[in-house]
Amino acid sequence: MVDKSAIKSSQSGGERSFSIRVFVDGGMGFASTNGLETHVVETLVDRAIAQARIATPDPNFVALPSPEVAPYVPTVFDPQVLTLGPEDAIRWASENIREAKGVYPEVIVSGDVGVRVSSRVMASSTGIMLDRKSTSVYSGFFCIVKEDDAVGSFADHAGARFLCDFVPTGLGRKATTRAMAYRHARKIQTGKTTLVLGPMAAHGLFAGLVHAANAESIQRNRSIFTGKMGESIAPELLTITDNGIIDQGLNSAAYDGEGAVKKIVTVIDRGRFVNPLHNSYSAFKAGVANTGHGTRTRGISHSNLEIELGDKTEAQLIAEVKDGIYLEIGSLDPDLTSGDISTHLDFAFKIENGELAYPVTNTMVGGNLHEVLMNIDAISSDYRYEPGNKMPSVRIRDVQVSSAGE
């Protein structure tokens, strides 16, 4: 762990965990613990069974998934990651600190570097027996620069399944350089403007949309997509596909947390909401095929997202804006039930005559997600790539912004 531009701690080791989900006459019990000792596991099983017996029966629960063979098993395990040790993580962290200080000697750096190797096994009373090995490497840094009363900050990260996809250094330099650019922020005028979301900000918006496509939330009337099946919720230029079987993808796997085969699902097709994401519970309830997006705790989770690209670069999208705002990182943070938006834009620049003019402060965006989606007018042809995820920028017209406190 990096804190105040110094390595504060480093640790290595392993952990073992066990979880169980039990159904008794439609009632569910769930329990988990660290450790695999026999007496601990037996106690946990008894506890989950006891919970299931007193739980209110759910008439919509039908069954857990049955065994099936995945047509394709993505590669998510890299033997090269096994050769890494604490000294590698320390070296990478030290290099990023050195790079950051090379940009601005008094920079304050915090963050971490991690290496993970996991092995999981899963079994169910329906006959599912699965095992999975995976690897991942990660680094993330947050840099703050202070010069008299001018303060700027920025954060960035990198992650991968395979060592060949991971660039361990350069983040310190980039984050500090961007932090320098965010000094001397100014207020803006209230009104409607064009908002350009950079790759990370746009990915947050699209991930939120796919999260709202949770079939159980839709069935319980807790999603903006309730009653919207087949309807246009965005312009035709927007197509989003959930693809959990991309080789080396950060969110890839052949099976979901319940043992169901993962399916490739187009959630939004040319602006129309066409498919929700299902686990076994919601699929049985709807009488449709399971899409393989269940979690071990009976939730629903998306995987890698593929966004159909446009025909102009991000630079071209910005160049066409006379007056607007560019949000580099952050989220519009909509309420995924009502669609309401009211949030601060913390890492944003004013766009004037097609150029990034100056950073903005105390800026809020408001409105409703339905309107924001319909006002999307361009998606970039270039993108940030995180294994399994192409992350383009997006431009949205007529977005309401204001200075906080007005």
KOLBA-34970 format. One line per field, with one value per residue (C-alpha): x, z, y; residue in one letter; residue number from 1. Coordinates in nm, 4 decimals, padded with zeros to 6 digits. Example, Ala and Ser with C-alpha at 12.3 -4.5 7.8 and 13.67 -1.06 7.14 Angstrom:
KOLBA-34970
u <- [01.2300  01.3670] $
w <- [00.7800  00.7140] $
v <- [-00.4500  -00.1060] $
residu <- [a  s] $
num <- [1  2] $
//
This chain:
KOLBA-34970
u <- [00.0000  00.1225  00.0363  00.1774  00.4219  00.5812  00.5305  00.3636  00.2981  00.3351  00.1815  00.1458  -00.0449  -00.3539  -00.7041  -00.9640  -01.3347  -01.6517  -02.0106  -02.3325  -02.6820  -02.9621  -03.3301  -03.5892  -03.9484  -03.8804  -03.7105  -03.3470  -03.0544  -02.7057  -02.3871  -02.0161  -01.6921  -01.3155  -01.1490  -01.2210  -01.1848  -01.4396  -01.6058  -01.6367  -01.7977  -02.0380  -02.1473  -02.1992  -02.4116  -02.6318  -02.6735  -02.7767  -03.0271  -03.1756  -03.2129  -03.3836  -03.6340  -03.7552  -03.7353  -04.0560  -04.1097  -04.0749  -04.3352  -04.1265  -03.8278  -03.8283  -03.4828  -03.1111  -02.9416  -02.8778  -02.5364  -02.4511  -02.1302  -02.0041  -01.9457  -01.6419  -01.4191  -01.2307  -00.8678  -00.8352  -00.5273  -00.1738  00.1132  00.3455  00.1582  00.2713  00.6308  00.5554  00.6346  00.6051  00.9291  00.7675  00.4714  00.7086  00.9231  00.6226  00.4884  00.8303  00.8652  00.5253  00.6134  00.9435  00.7648  00.5095  00.7804  00.9580  00.6563  00.6088  00.8487  00.5941  00.3171  00.1210  00.0717  -00.1549  -00.2617  -00.1806  -00.0528  -00.1930  -00.1393  -00.4027  -00.4190  -00.7412  -00.8793  -01.2513  -01.4637  -01.8415  -02.0954  -02.4734  -02.7391  -02.8457  -02.5176  -02.2991  -01.9292  -01.6949  -01.3475  -01.1846  -00.8404  -00.7778  -00.5121  -00.5168  -00.2806  -00.3863  -00.2486  -00.4190  -00.2865  -00.4362  -00.2142  -00.2578  -00.0538  -00.0570  00.0941  00.0022  -00.3792  -00.4020  -00.4832  -00.5317  -00.5828  -00.6380  -00.6654  -00.5993  -00.5713  -00.4673  -00.5743  -00.5379  -00.5696  -00.2427  00.0951  00.1384  -00.1695  -00.0487  00.1569  00.2755  00.4351  00.3354  00.0297  00.2182  00.3395  00.0010  -00.1996  00.0355  00.0382  -00.3411  -00.3542  -00.1424  -00.3988  -00.6818  -00.5396  -00.7017  -01.0534  -01.3331  -01.7082  -01.9388  -02.2738  -02.5972  -02.7726  -02.7972  -02.4788  -02.3111  -02.1476  -01.8691  -01.7952  -01.4411  -01.3842  -01.3937  -01.6937  -01.8813  -01.8078  -01.9604  -02.2789  -02.2996  -02.2222  -02.5044  -02.7424  -02.6540  -02.6856  -03.0394  -03.1077  -03.1071  -03.4111  -03.5074  -03.5050  -03.7256  -03.9640  -03.9894  -04.0501  -03.7210  -03.5548  -03.5745  -03.6262  -03.9487  -04.2099  -03.9560  -03.8869  -03.8553  -03.8830  -03.6304  -03.4502  -03.1607  -03.0700  -02.9943  -02.6206  -02.6156  -02.5646  -02.4342  -02.3480  -02.2515  -01.9857  -01.8496  -01.6481  -01.3751  -01.0292  -00.8275  -01.1227  -01.1294  -01.4840  -01.4686  -01.5682  -01.7364  -01.9942  -02.1671  -02.1763  -02.4548  -02.2878  -02.4985  -02.3275  -02.2601  -02.4369  -02.3458  -02.6357  -02.7094  -02.8846  -02.9423  -02.9675  -02.9636  -03.1205  -03.3852  -03.3850  -03.4068  -03.2699  -03.2363  -02.9716  -03.0993  -02.9960  -03.1742  -03.4416  -03.5464  -03.5264  -03.7571  -03.9932  -04.0101  -04.0181  -03.7163  -03.3619  -03.1050  -02.8415  -02.5789  -02.5365  -02.6077  -02.3839  -02.3237  -02.5393  -02.8350  -02.7718  -02.7269  -02.4091  -02.2878  -01.9505  -01.7420  -01.9159  -01.8818  -02.0014  -02.0574  -01.8109  -01.8853  -01.6973  -01.5266  -01.2450  -01.2894  -01.0825  -01.3248  -01.6265  -01.4754  -01.3682  -01.7312  -01.8470  -01.8537  -01.9601  -01.9633  -01.8039  -01.5697  -01.5991  -01.2791  -01.3549  -01.6585  -02.0166  -02.3523  -02.4699  -02.8363  -03.0967  -03.1496  -03.5109  -03.6388  -03.3643  -03.3118  -02.9664  -02.8198  -02.4462  -02.1184  -01.8724  -01.5393  -01.2933  -01.4217  -01.3036  -01.4881  -01.4977  -01.4747  -01.4611  -01.3664  -01.0857  -01.0462  -01.0182  -00.9953  -01.1018  -01.4359  -01.5313  -01.8522  -02.0326  -02.3457  -02.5450  -02.9160  -03.2022  -03.3282  -03.1489  -03.4213  -03.3695  -02.9905  -02.9890  -03.2107  -02.9760  -02.6696  -02.5548  -02.2130  -01.9906  -01.6188  -01.4293  -01.1272  -01.1391  -00.9592  -00.9022  -00.9231  -00.9039  -01.2443  -01.3809  -01.3579  -01.4422  -01.5273  -01.6244  -01.9809  -02.1292  -02.4639  -02.6514  -02.8660  -02.7538  -02.8517  -02.5505  -02.5138  -02.2718  -02.3322  -02.5032  -02.6809] $
w <- [00.0000  -00.0898  00.1392  00.1382  -00.1413  00.0475  00.0633  00.3989  00.3906  00.1873  00.2553  00.0931  00.1903  00.1176  00.2421  00.2257  00.2266  00.2052  00.1358  00.1065  -00.0168  00.0921  -00.0066  00.2061  00.0758  -00.1046  00.1892  00.1461  00.3872  00.3158  00.5208  00.4596  00.6528  00.6213  00.6645  00.5440  00.8647  00.8799  01.2020  01.0707  00.7453  00.9261  01.1609  00.8670  00.6794  00.9866  01.0209  00.6558  00.6802  00.9974  00.8238  00.5218  00.7415  00.9100  00.5995  00.4260  00.1280  -00.2095  -00.4532  -00.7463  -00.6620  -00.8894  -00.8973  -00.9206  -01.2612  -01.4021  -01.5361  -01.8916  -02.0912  -02.1840  -02.5595  -02.4945  -02.1898  -02.1901  -02.0856  -01.7525  -01.5960  -01.6704  -01.5351  -01.5647  -01.2808  -01.0538  -01.0939  -00.9312  -00.5693  -00.3213  -00.4553  -00.7960  -00.6475  -00.4371  -00.7409  -00.9484  -00.6699  -00.6188  -00.9892  -01.0041  -00.7047  -00.8708  -01.1954  -01.0120  -00.8320  -01.1636  -01.2761  -00.9496  -00.6580  -00.3875  -00.5210  -00.2678  -00.3969  -00.2572  -00.4034  -00.4225  -00.6394  -00.6160  -00.7557  -00.7122  -00.7924  -00.7102  -00.7314  -00.6852  -00.6778  -00.6870  -00.6427  -00.6304  -00.5499  -00.9156  -01.0166  -01.1040  -01.0298  -01.1440  -01.0746  -01.1947  -01.1707  -01.2493  -01.2159  -01.2004  -01.1492  -01.0540  -00.9756  -00.8962  -00.7861  -00.6696  -00.6953  -00.5370  -00.6242  -00.4201  -00.5251  -00.2962  -00.3024  -00.6247  -00.5739  -00.8370  -00.8193  -01.0440  -01.0253  -01.2691  -01.2634  -01.4654  -01.4391  -01.6341  -01.6142  -01.7996  -01.7349  -02.1057  -02.0878  -01.7804  -01.7920  -01.4322  -01.4648  -01.6139  -01.3953  -01.1485  -01.4270  -01.5982  -01.2803  -01.1644  -01.5056  -01.5112  -01.1500  -01.2544  -01.5247  -01.2690  -01.0721  -01.0941  -01.1496  -01.2165  -01.1769  -01.4760  -01.5593  -01.5077  -01.8200  -02.0757  -02.2478  -02.4356  -02.2154  -02.3467  -02.1291  -02.1502  -02.1665  -01.7912  -01.7326  -02.0310  -01.9155  -01.5785  -01.7537  -01.9710  -01.6795  -01.4859  -01.7759  -01.7891  -01.4123  -01.4480  -01.6904  -01.3887  -01.4581  -01.0926  -01.0429  -01.3498  -01.2222  -00.8896  -01.0600  -00.9306  -01.2611  -01.5207  -01.7724  -01.6158  -01.8922  -02.1541  -02.3297  -02.7026  -02.6684  -02.7856  -02.4834  -02.6772  -03.0366  -03.2880  -03.2563  -02.9114  -02.8944  -02.5763  -02.5514  -02.2389  -02.3323  -02.0462  -02.2506  -02.3955  -02.3539  -02.0839  -02.0061  -01.6599  -01.6035  -01.8077  -01.7027  -01.8655  -01.5864  -01.3519  -00.9726  -00.9808  -01.2342  -01.5333  -01.8697  -01.9478  -02.2588  -02.4804  -02.4414  -02.6384  -02.3833  -02.5993  -02.9751  -03.1903  -02.9090  -02.8095  -02.4803  -02.5976  -02.3281  -01.9482  -01.7603  -01.5753  -01.2998  -01.2390  -01.0154  -01.2521  -01.5582  -01.4065  -01.2907  -01.6413  -01.8157  -02.0305  -02.0764  -01.8098  -01.9448  -01.6912  -01.4940  -01.1456  -00.8438  -00.5643  -00.3311  -00.5782  -00.7256  -01.0908  -01.2243  -01.5668  -01.7155  -01.9972  -02.1981  -02.5724  -02.7051  -03.0786  -03.1915  -03.3867  -03.6795  -03.5139  -03.2609  -02.9170  -03.0323  -03.3197  -03.0869  -02.8690  -03.1662  -03.2821  -02.9483  -02.9232  -02.5579  -02.3320  -02.0598  -02.0797  -01.7890  -01.7657  -01.4718  -01.2501  -01.2905  -01.3636  -01.0836  -01.1874  -00.9617  -01.1531  -01.0380  -01.1147  -01.3526  -01.1622  -01.1884  -00.9424  -00.8956  -00.8850  -01.1740  -00.9930  -01.2780  -01.5663  -01.8118  -01.9801  -02.3586  -02.5508  -02.9312  -02.9594  -02.7033  -02.3344  -02.1854  -01.8052  -01.5203  -01.3558  -00.9890  -00.7882  -01.0957  -01.0831  -01.3487  -01.3100  -01.5060  -01.5846  -01.7370  -01.9969  -02.1407  -02.1182  -02.3128  -02.5885  -02.6228  -02.7019  -03.0435  -03.0920  -02.9726  -03.0472  -03.2784  -03.0476  -02.6964  -02.3772  -02.3555  -02.0358  -02.1085  -02.2371  -02.2376  -02.5140  -02.3549  -02.6067  -02.5267  -02.5710  -02.6457  -02.5029  -02.6051  -02.3874  -02.0418  -01.7471  -01.5461  -01.2680  -01.0104  -00.6743  -00.4323  -00.6964] $
v <- [00.0000  00.3478  00.6378  00.9920  00.9031  00.6165  00.2410  00.1844  -00.1872  -00.5025  -00.8380  -01.1758  -01.4843  -01.6827  -01.7234  -01.9949  -01.9336  -02.1376  -02.0402  -02.2368  -02.1579  -02.3908  -02.4119  -02.5886  -02.5818  -02.2548  -02.0844  -01.9838  -01.9816  -01.8517  -01.8563  -01.8056  -01.8178  -01.8122  -02.1468  -02.4984  -02.6995  -02.9805  -02.8667  -02.5094  -02.6259  -02.8592  -02.5807  -02.3479  -02.6014  -02.6531  -02.2772  -02.2315  -02.5168  -02.3673  -02.0310  -02.1925  -02.3742  -02.0565  -01.8349  -01.7318  -01.9654  -01.7959  -01.9325  -01.8101  -02.0279  -02.3322  -02.4902  -02.4341  -02.4712  -02.8162  -02.9213  -02.8239  -02.8101  -02.4657  -02.4386  -02.2197  -02.1789  -01.8459  -01.8356  -01.6522  -01.8173  -01.7003  -01.9184  -01.6179  -01.4457  -01.7309  -01.6132  -01.2769  -01.2016  -00.9121  -00.7673  -00.7149  -00.5259  -00.3138  -00.2389  -00.1331  00.0883  00.2483  00.3181  00.4876  00.7051  00.7985  00.8847  01.0967  01.2933  01.3414  01.5428  01.7329  01.6673  01.7559  01.5326  01.3269  00.9727  00.7029  00.3715  00.0043  -00.2789  -00.6286  -00.9767  -01.2440  -01.6143  -01.7929  -02.1442  -02.2088  -02.5182  -02.5371  -02.8128  -02.8266  -03.0858  -03.0723  -03.2353  -02.9369  -02.9921  -02.7150  -02.5848  -02.2658  -02.1108  -01.7462  -01.4788  -01.1007  -00.8086  -00.4572  -00.1138  00.2141  00.5531  00.8826  01.1892  01.5320  01.8403  02.1604  02.4902  02.7798  02.7837  02.5836  02.2155  01.9490  01.5752  01.2765  00.8975  00.6167  00.2398  -00.0633  -00.4242  -00.7478  -01.1239  -01.1847  -01.0291  -00.9523  -00.7252  -00.5376  -00.2183  -00.1758  00.1664  00.5008  00.5574  00.7777  01.0035  01.0199  01.0813  01.3568  01.5245  01.5240  01.6468  01.9472  02.0248  02.0326  02.3257  02.6695  02.5368  02.7872  02.8020  02.7860  02.9367  02.7477  02.6257  02.3486  02.2432  01.9589  01.6963  01.4748  01.1737  01.0391  00.6612  00.5983  00.8254  00.6789  00.3253  00.4123  00.5256  00.2138  -00.0189  00.1464  00.0851  -00.2839  -00.3070  -00.1690  -00.4547  -00.6886  -00.9094  -00.9485  -00.5697  -00.5339  -00.8016  -00.6189  -00.2785  -00.1438  -00.0623  00.2124  -00.0699  -00.1966  -00.2073  -00.0943  -00.4257  -00.3663  00.0120  00.2699  00.4123  00.5712  00.6690  00.3932  00.4514  00.2844  -00.0929  -00.2594  -00.6295  -00.8212  -01.0759  -01.2823  -01.5318  -01.3088  -01.4614  -01.2831  -01.0561  -00.9042  -01.0309  -01.3504  -01.7007  -01.9999  -02.0311  -01.7896  -01.8063  -02.0657  -02.2922  -02.1854  -02.1360  -01.7697  -01.6381  -01.3433  -01.1006  -00.7849  -00.5653  -00.2576  -00.3064  00.0084  00.2036  -00.0521  -00.2390  -00.6002  -00.8328  -00.8334  -01.0317  -01.3394  -01.5746  -01.9047  -01.7478  -01.4687  -01.6949  -01.9584  -01.6852  -01.5344  -01.8710  -01.7875  -01.9169  -01.8364  -01.5964  -01.7083  -01.3867  -01.5214  -01.4720  -01.7199  -01.5078  -01.5204  -01.1801  -01.0802  -00.9225  -00.8111  -00.9048  -00.7510  -00.4797  -00.4286  -00.0908  -00.0427  00.2232  00.5393  00.6920  00.9927  01.0096  01.1616  01.4596  01.5139  01.4917  01.7638  01.9774  01.9979  02.1444  02.5229  02.5331  02.2290  02.0186  01.7205  01.4745  01.2716  01.0446  01.0140  00.9069  01.0668  00.8363  00.8067  00.6493  00.3247  00.2999  00.6505  00.7623  01.0884  01.2454  01.4941  01.4680  01.6613  01.6580  01.6444  01.5845  01.7938  02.0594  02.3422  02.3109  02.6367  02.6490  02.2838  02.2850  02.1979  02.5461  02.5102  02.2758  02.3436  02.3385  02.3123  02.1860  01.9733  01.7938  01.7253  01.5766  01.2300  00.9344  00.8738  01.2238  01.1999  00.8723  01.0084  01.3079  01.0941  01.2104  01.0489  00.7646  00.7754  00.5418  00.5298  00.3891  00.2981  -00.0763  -00.2762  -00.6513  -00.7581  -00.4026  -00.1426  00.1927  00.4696  00.8275  00.9550  01.2969  01.4097  01.7244  01.9555  01.8430  02.0640  02.1860  02.4383  02.5700  02.4070  02.6415  02.8501] $
residu <- [m  v  d  k  s  a  i  k  s  s  q  s  g  g  e  r  s  f  s  i  r  v  f  v  d  g  g  m  g  f  a  s  t  n  g  l  e  t  h  v  v  e  t  l  v  d  r  a  i  a  q  a  r  i  a  t  p  d  p  n  f  v  a  l  p  s  p  e  v  a  p  y  v  p  t  v  f  d  p  q  v  l  t  l  g  p  e  d  a  i  r  w  a  s  e  n  i  r  e  a  k  g  v  y  p  e  v  i  v  s  g  d  v  g  v  r  v  s  s  r  v  m  a  s  s  t  g  i  m  l  d  r  k  s  t  s  v  y  s  g  f  f  c  i  v  k  e  d  d  a  v  g  s  f  a  d  h  a  g  a  r  f  l  c  d  f  v  p  t  g  l  g  r  k  a  t  t  r  a  m  a  y  r  h  a  r  k  i  q  t  g  k  t  t  l  v  l  g  p  m  a  a  h  g  l  f  a  g  l  v  h  a  a  n  a  e  s  i  q  r  n  r  s  i  f  t  g  k  m  g  e  s  i  a  p  e  l  l  t  i  t  d  n  g  i  i  d  q  g  l  n  s  a  a  y  d  g  e  g  a  v  k  k  i  v  t  v  i  d  r  g  r  f  v  n  p  l  h  n  s  y  s  a  f  k  a  g  v  a  n  t  g  h  g  t  r  t  r  g  i  s  h  s  n  l  e  i  e  l  g  d  k  t  e  a  q  l  i  a  e  v  k  d  g  i  y  l  e  i  g  s  l  d  p  d  l  t  s  g  d  i  s  t  h  l  d  f  a  f  k  i  e  n  g  e  l  a  y  p  v  t  n  t  m  v  g  g  n  l  h  e  v  l  m  n  i  d  a  i  s  s  d  y  r  y  e  p  g  n  k  m  p  s  v  r  i  r  d  v  q  v  s  s  a  g  e] $
num <- [1  2  3  4  5  6  7  8  9  10  11  12  13  14  15  16  17  18  19  20  21  22  23  24  25  26  27  28  29  30  31  32  33  34  35  36  37  38  39  40  41  42  43  44  45  46  47  48  49  50  51  52  53  54  55  56  57  58  59  60  61  62  63  64  65  66  67  68  69  70  71  72  73  74  75  76  77  78  79  80  81  82  83  84  85  86  87  88  89  90  91  92  93  94  95  96  97  98  99  100  101  102  103  104  105  106  107  108  109  110  111  112  113  114  115  116  117  118  119  120  121  122  123  124  125  126  127  128  129  130  131  132  133  134  135  136  137  138  139  140  141  142  143  144  145  146  147  148  149  150  151  152  153  154  155  156  157  158  159  160  161  162  163  164  165  166  167  168  169  170  171  172  173  174  175  176  177  178  179  180  181  182  183  184  185  186  187  188  189  190  191  192  193  194  195  196  197  198  199  200  201  202  203  204  205  206  207  208  209  210  211  212  213  214  215  216  217  218  219  220  221  222  223  224  225  226  227  228  229  230  231  232  233  234  235  236  237  238  239  240  241  242  243  244  245  246  247  248  249  250  251  252  253  254  255  256  257  258  259  260  261  262  263  264  265  266  267  268  269  270  271  272  273  274  275  276  277  278  279  280  281  282  283  284  285  286  287  288  289  290  291  292  293  294  295  296  297  298  299  300  301  302  303  304  305  306  307  308  309  310  311  312  313  314  315  316  317  318  319  320  321  322  323  324  325  326  327  328  329  330  331  332  333  334  335  336  337  338  339  340  341  342  343  344  345  346  347  348  349  350  351  352  353  354  355  356  357  358  359  360  361  362  363  364  365  366  367  368  369  370  371  372  373  374  375  376  377  378  379  380  381  382  383  384  385  386  387  388  389  390  391  392  393  394  395  396  397  398  399  400  401  402  403  404  405  406] $
//
